[in-house]
């Protein structure tokens, strides 16, 4: 069967949660004829040779430039800016050409950012892979706003996103979500559509514990550092939580690992004891050297691959309830959940100061990932879906 895979990023290298999610889907499609349409900015990483091993054809475009004028004009449109952020007529033309000339049977859009290209497509089945529910992510910005005007502004953005997102979901054949919570949420709005919970997964043979590397005073966070929920999480942690931790452990170091940090994130790295790495080809060494992973997220949706990666490597995790949302965690068994500044700081301090507690959470996290979120488990789930919709059953697992 012929499958067109559309993404606002190259799926390789697997340097972020979004790319890892995309590769989970692609692994399950091994053996089919795969075609890629993706975007890659000048500062983004891409592995052309590896992509050519997976795809019969690779078509990569530079993202469109969104000027301030276009942002302003979009305020008067019913369609949110997100819908147009990666839209180019040349890309639409290429997609329609591929569907027609390569006899595409299935089109998969990674994230709502690529869903605009579904418009006008007839023939192939359409699947939307929702990494986040964008309107939920927008709604969670509202409580973080510093004044009433911003709260109202974020509310209007949320309403536009909800209208657009639900309209897209109703137009596709199948919508994949990263968690049962997201599936239930969008299912209430779109009861006649097939919504399928496909959890994020992690390669547990690639992400393994490394003994003897931990720095007893090192905290780590990983994530795409232009992504607003991650930027907000680090701003919140560095300004509110880290000073409380340092009242008891002055020599604690924080490492912020992730692609394309904003100017605000770089500013955090100028403070003593805080390091901002920018893009790294492999996050495992940074996880291996940490004694605790923090996920102080206050917005976003879906499930966080960053948490699964840390757990797979045996790094104990402290997270907010929102950060751990969608993952079948048990507070005190495989994670520490904390939603206030004092509780979050105390949870981090307990892990840093209590080796027995640290080992318990680390072992519990690794066990959870092995039992519920390993790549092999999710790969089998996706294979069942492809069989149900008529893709060839005799396909080998893995790429």
C-alpha positions as CSV (number, residue, x, y, z in Angstrom):
1,X,0.0,0.0,0.0
2,X,1.1,3.6,-0.6
3,X,1.2,5.9,2.4
4,X,1.8,9.7,2.4
5,X,3.3,10.9,5.6
6,X,3.1,14.7,6.3
7,X,4.9,16.4,9.1
8,X,6.0,19.9,10.1
9,X,9.4,18.5,10.9
10,X,11.8,15.8,9.6
11,X,11.1,12.6,11.6
12,X,14.9,11.9,11.9
13,X,17.0,12.3,13.9
14,X,14.8,11.5,16.9
15,X,15.9,14.5,18.8
16,X,12.5,15.6,20.2
17,X,9.3,14.0,21.5
18,X,7.4,15.0,18.3
19,X,9.9,13.2,16.1
20,X,9.9,10.1,18.4
21,X,6.1,10.0,18.2
22,X,6.3,10.2,14.4
23,X,8.9,7.4,14.2
24,X,6.6,5.2,16.3
25,X,3.9,5.5,13.6
26,X,6.5,5.0,10.8
27,X,7.9,1.9,12.4
28,X,4.5,0.3,12.3
29,X,4.2,1.0,8.6
30,X,7.4,-0.8,7.6
31,X,7.0,-2.8,4.4
32,X,4.6,-0.3,2.8
33,X,5.6,2.3,0.2
34,X,6.1,5.5,2.2
35,X,6.3,9.0,0.9
36,X,7.3,12.0,3.0
37,X,6.4,15.7,2.8
38,X,8.0,17.6,5.6
39,X,9.3,21.0,6.6
40,X,12.8,21.8,7.9
41,X,14.1,25.2,8.9
42,X,17.7,26.3,8.4
43,X,18.5,25.8,12.1
44,X,16.8,22.4,12.3
45,X,18.6,19.1,12.1
46,X,17.8,16.5,9.4
47,X,19.3,13.1,8.5
48,X,18.7,12.8,4.7
49,X,20.5,9.5,4.3
50,X,18.4,7.8,7.0
51,X,15.2,9.3,5.6
52,X,15.9,7.9,2.2
53,X,16.2,4.4,3.7
54,X,12.6,4.7,5.0
55,X,10.8,6.6,2.3
56,X,10.5,5.9,-1.4
57,X,10.4,9.7,-2.0
58,X,11.4,12.6,0.4
59,X,10.1,16.1,-0.3
60,X,11.3,18.7,2.2
61,X,10.4,22.4,2.2
62,X,11.4,25.5,4.1
63,X,8.7,26.7,6.4
64,X,6.9,29.9,5.3
65,X,7.8,33.1,7.0
66,X,5.1,34.5,9.2
67,X,5.5,38.3,9.5
68,X,4.0,40.6,12.1
69,X,1.5,41.9,9.5
70,X,0.2,38.4,8.8
71,X,-0.1,37.8,12.6
72,X,-2.1,41.0,13.0
73,X,-4.4,40.3,10.0
74,X,-5.1,36.8,11.3
75,X,-6.8,38.2,14.4
76,X,-9.7,39.0,12.0
77,X,-10.0,35.5,10.6
78,X,-12.1,32.6,11.9
79,X,-9.2,30.3,11.1
80,X,-6.4,30.3,13.7
81,X,-2.8,31.2,12.8
82,X,-1.8,27.6,13.6
83,X,-3.8,26.4,10.6
84,X,-1.7,28.6,8.2
85,X,1.7,28.4,9.9
86,X,3.0,25.6,7.6
87,X,0.7,26.2,4.6
88,X,2.3,26.8,1.2
89,X,0.5,26.5,-2.2
90,X,3.6,24.8,-3.6
91,X,3.3,22.1,-0.9
92,X,-0.4,21.6,-1.5
93,X,0.3,21.2,-5.2
94,X,3.0,18.6,-4.5
95,X,0.8,16.7,-2.1
96,X,-2.1,16.5,-4.7
97,X,0.4,15.4,-7.3
98,X,1.7,12.6,-5.1
99,X,-1.8,11.4,-4.2
100,X,-2.7,11.3,-7.9
101,X,0.4,9.9,-9.5
102,X,1.6,7.6,-6.7
103,X,-1.9,6.2,-6.1
104,X,-1.8,7.1,-2.4
105,X,-4.1,4.9,-0.2
106,X,-3.5,6.6,3.2
107,X,-2.5,10.1,4.2
108,X,-1.3,10.7,7.7
109,X,-0.8,14.3,9.1
110,X,1.4,14.6,12.1
111,X,-0.2,17.3,14.3
112,X,-2.9,19.8,13.5
113,X,-0.3,22.0,11.8
114,X,-0.5,19.8,8.7
115,X,-4.2,19.3,8.6
116,X,-4.9,22.2,6.2
117,X,-3.5,19.9,3.4
118,X,-6.4,17.5,3.9
119,X,-8.7,20.1,2.2
120,X,-9.6,19.0,-1.3
121,X,-8.1,15.5,-1.0
122,X,-10.4,12.8,-2.3
123,X,-9.7,9.1,-2.5
124,X,-7.2,8.1,0.2
125,X,-8.2,7.6,3.8
126,X,-7.2,10.5,6.1
127,X,-5.6,10.1,9.6
128,X,-4.8,12.9,11.9
129,X,-2.2,12.2,14.6
130,X,-2.9,14.6,17.5
131,X,0.3,15.1,19.6
132,X,-1.7,17.6,21.7
133,X,-5.2,18.8,21.7
134,X,-4.4,22.4,20.7
135,X,-7.5,24.0,22.1
136,X,-6.8,22.3,25.5
137,X,-3.3,23.6,25.4
138,X,-4.6,27.1,24.6
139,X,-7.1,26.9,27.4
140,X,-4.4,26.1,29.9
141,X,-2.6,29.3,29.0
142,X,-5.5,31.4,30.4
143,X,-4.7,30.9,34.2
144,X,-1.0,31.8,33.5
145,X,-1.9,35.2,32.0
146,X,-0.8,38.2,34.0
147,X,-3.8,40.4,33.5
148,X,-7.5,40.4,32.5
149,X,-6.8,41.5,28.9
150,X,-4.4,38.7,28.2
151,X,-6.8,36.2,29.8
152,X,-9.6,37.4,27.4
153,X,-7.2,37.3,24.5
154,X,-6.1,33.7,25.2
155,X,-9.8,32.8,25.7
156,X,-10.6,34.0,22.1
157,X,-7.6,32.1,20.7
158,X,-8.9,29.0,22.5
159,X,-12.4,29.3,21.1
160,X,-11.0,29.7,17.5
161,X,-8.8,26.7,18.0
162,X,-11.6,24.5,19.3
163,X,-13.8,25.4,16.4
164,X,-11.1,24.6,13.9
165,X,-9.7,21.5,15.6
166,X,-13.1,19.9,15.9
167,X,-13.9,20.7,12.3
168,X,-10.7,19.0,11.2
169,X,-11.4,15.9,13.4
170,X,-14.9,15.6,11.9
171,X,-13.4,15.7,8.4
172,X,-10.9,12.8,8.8
173,X,-11.5,9.1,8.9
174,X,-9.5,8.4,12.1
175,X,-8.0,10.6,14.8
176,X,-5.1,9.3,16.9
177,X,-4.5,10.7,20.3
178,X,-1.7,10.2,22.8
179,X,-3.8,9.5,25.8
180,X,-7.2,8.1,26.8
181,X,-8.0,11.5,28.4
182,X,-7.5,13.3,25.1
183,X,-9.5,10.6,23.2
184,X,-12.4,10.9,25.7
185,X,-12.3,14.7,25.5
186,X,-12.4,15.0,21.7
187,X,-14.8,12.0,21.5
188,X,-17.4,14.0,23.5
189,X,-17.3,16.7,20.8
190,X,-17.1,14.3,17.8
191,X,-19.1,11.3,18.9
192,X,-19.5,9.9,15.3
193,X,-15.8,9.8,14.5
194,X,-13.3,7.1,15.3
195,X,-10.9,8.4,18.0
196,X,-8.1,6.0,18.9
197,X,-5.8,6.3,21.9
198,X,-2.3,5.4,20.8
199,X,0.0,6.2,23.7
200,X,3.5,7.5,23.1
201,X,6.2,4.9,23.4
202,X,9.8,4.6,24.1
203,X,12.6,2.3,22.8
204,X,13.6,0.7,26.1
205,X,16.6,-1.0,24.5
206,X,17.9,2.5,23.4
207,X,16.9,4.3,26.6
208,X,18.5,2.1,29.4
209,X,19.8,2.9,32.9
210,X,23.5,3.7,33.1
211,X,25.0,2.9,36.5
212,X,27.6,5.1,38.1
213,X,27.2,8.2,36.0
214,X,24.8,10.2,38.3
215,X,25.8,13.6,39.7
216,X,24.2,13.7,43.1
217,X,23.3,17.4,42.7
218,X,22.2,17.5,39.0
219,X,18.6,18.2,37.9
220,X,17.7,17.9,34.2
221,X,14.9,18.9,31.9
222,X,14.6,18.0,28.2
223,X,12.2,19.3,25.5
224,X,11.9,21.5,22.5
225,X,12.8,24.8,23.9
226,X,10.8,27.1,21.6
227,X,7.6,25.3,22.6
228,X,5.6,27.5,24.9
229,X,4.7,24.9,27.6
230,X,8.3,24.0,27.9
231,X,9.5,27.6,28.1
232,X,6.8,28.4,30.7
233,X,7.8,25.3,32.7
234,X,11.5,26.4,32.9
235,X,10.6,30.0,33.6
236,X,8.4,28.8,36.5
237,X,11.0,26.3,37.8
238,X,13.9,28.7,37.7
239,X,12.1,31.7,39.1
240,X,9.9,30.0,41.8
241,X,11.1,26.5,42.6
242,X,14.9,26.4,42.2
243,X,15.5,29.2,44.7
244,X,13.6,27.2,47.3
245,X,15.7,24.1,46.6
246,X,18.9,26.1,46.9
247,X,18.0,27.4,50.3
248,X,18.8,23.8,51.5
249,X,21.2,22.6,48.7
250,X,23.1,25.6,47.4
251,X,25.2,23.6,44.9
252,X,22.3,22.1,42.9
253,X,22.8,22.4,39.1
254,X,20.1,22.5,36.4
255,X,20.7,21.4,32.8
256,X,18.1,22.5,30.2
257,X,18.4,20.3,27.1
258,X,16.5,21.0,23.9
259,X,16.4,22.3,20.4
260,X,16.1,26.0,19.5
261,X,15.9,27.7,22.9
262,X,14.2,31.1,22.9
263,X,16.0,34.3,24.0
264,X,14.2,34.0,27.4
265,X,15.6,30.4,27.9
266,X,19.1,31.5,27.0
267,X,18.7,34.3,29.6
268,X,18.0,31.6,32.2
269,X,21.3,30.0,31.2
270,X,23.2,33.1,32.2
271,X,22.4,32.5,35.8
272,X,24.8,30.6,38.0
273,X,24.3,26.8,38.1
274,X,21.9,26.8,35.1
275,X,23.1,25.4,31.7
276,X,21.2,25.6,28.4
277,X,22.6,23.2,25.9
278,X,20.6,24.0,22.8
279,X,20.3,21.1,20.3
280,X,22.1,17.9,21.1
281,X,22.1,14.8,18.9
282,X,21.6,12.4,21.9
283,X,19.9,13.3,25.1
284,X,20.8,10.1,26.9
285,X,24.2,11.3,28.4
286,X,22.4,14.2,30.0
287,X,19.7,11.9,31.5
288,X,22.4,9.4,32.6
289,X,24.2,12.1,34.6
290,X,21.1,13.5,36.4
291,X,19.8,12.4,39.7
292,X,16.3,13.8,39.1
293,X,14.2,14.8,36.1
294,X,11.7,17.7,36.5
295,X,8.5,18.3,34.5
296,X,7.0,21.4,36.1
297,X,4.5,21.9,33.2
298,X,1.5,24.1,33.7
299,X,0.0,23.8,30.1
300,X,-0.2,21.5,27.2
301,X,-1.9,18.2,26.6
302,X,-1.2,14.7,25.3
303,X,1.6,12.7,27.1
304,X,5.2,13.7,27.6
305,X,7.8,11.5,25.9
306,X,10.4,13.4,28.0
307,X,9.0,11.7,31.1
308,X,8.9,8.3,29.5
309,X,12.5,8.7,28.3
310,X,13.7,9.7,31.8
311,X,11.8,6.8,33.4
312,X,13.2,4.3,30.8
313,X,16.7,5.4,31.8
314,X,16.0,5.0,35.5
315,X,15.9,8.7,36.4
316,X,13.4,9.5,39.1
317,X,10.8,12.1,37.9
318,X,9.1,15.0,39.7
319,X,6.1,16.3,37.7
320,X,3.0,18.4,38.0
321,X,-0.3,16.6,37.5
322,X,-0.6,18.3,34.0
323,X,3.0,17.1,33.1
324,X,2.2,13.5,34.0
325,X,-1.3,13.6,32.4
326,X,-2.1,10.6,30.2
327,X,0.6,8.4,31.7
328,X,-0.6,5.6,34.1
329,X,1.6,6.7,37.0
330,X,1.1,6.2,40.7
331,X,2.4,9.0,43.0
332,X,5.0,7.6,45.3
333,X,5.4,4.3,43.3
334,X,7.0,5.4,40.0
335,X,6.8,9.2,40.1
336,X,6.5,12.1,42.5
337,X,3.6,14.4,41.7
338,X,3.6,18.0,43.1
339,X,1.5,21.0,42.0
340,X,2.6,23.7,44.4
341,X,6.0,25.4,44.7
342,X,6.7,24.1,48.2
343,X,5.6,20.5,47.4
344,X,7.6,20.5,44.1
345,X,10.8,21.8,45.9
346,X,10.4,19.2,48.7
347,X,9.9,16.4,46.2
348,X,13.1,17.3,44.4
349,X,15.0,17.6,47.7
350,X,13.8,14.3,49.0
351,X,15.1,12.5,45.9
352,X,18.4,14.3,46.0
353,X,18.9,13.6,49.7
354,X,17.4,10.1,50.1
355,X,19.2,7.4,48.0
356,X,16.7,4.7,49.0
357,X,13.7,6.8,47.8
358,X,15.6,7.8,44.7
359,X,16.2,4.1,43.8
360,X,12.5,3.2,44.5
361,X,11.1,5.8,42.1
362,X,13.8,5.0,39.5
363,X,13.0,1.3,39.5
364,X,9.2,2.0,39.5
365,X,9.5,4.3,36.5
366,X,11.5,1.8,34.5
367,X,9.1,-1.0,35.3
368,X,6.1,1.1,34.2
369,X,7.7,1.9,30.9
370,X,8.6,-1.7,30.2
371,X,5.1,-2.9,31.0
372,X,3.0,-0.2,29.3
373,X,5.0,2.1,27.0
374,X,7.7,0.1,25.2
375,X,7.9,0.5,21.5
376,X,7.0,-3.2,20.9
377,X,3.6,-2.9,22.7
378,X,2.5,0.3,20.8
379,X,3.8,-1.1,17.5
380,X,1.5,-4.1,17.9
381,X,-1.5,-1.8,18.6
382,X,-0.8,0.2,15.4
383,X,-0.5,-3.0,13.4
384,X,-4.0,-4.0,14.5
385,X,-5.3,-0.6,13.3
386,X,-3.6,-0.9,9.9
387,X,-5.1,-4.4,9.5
388,X,-8.5,-3.1,10.4
389,X,-8.5,-0.4,7.7
390,X,-7.3,-2.8,5.0
391,X,-3.5,-2.4,4.9
392,X,-1.6,-5.5,4.1
393,X,-1.5,-7.9,7.1
394,X,1.8,-9.5,6.1
395,X,4.1,-6.6,7.0
396,X,7.3,-7.1,9.0
397,X,7.6,-5.2,12.3
398,X,10.1,-2.4,12.6
399,X,12.1,-0.3,10.1
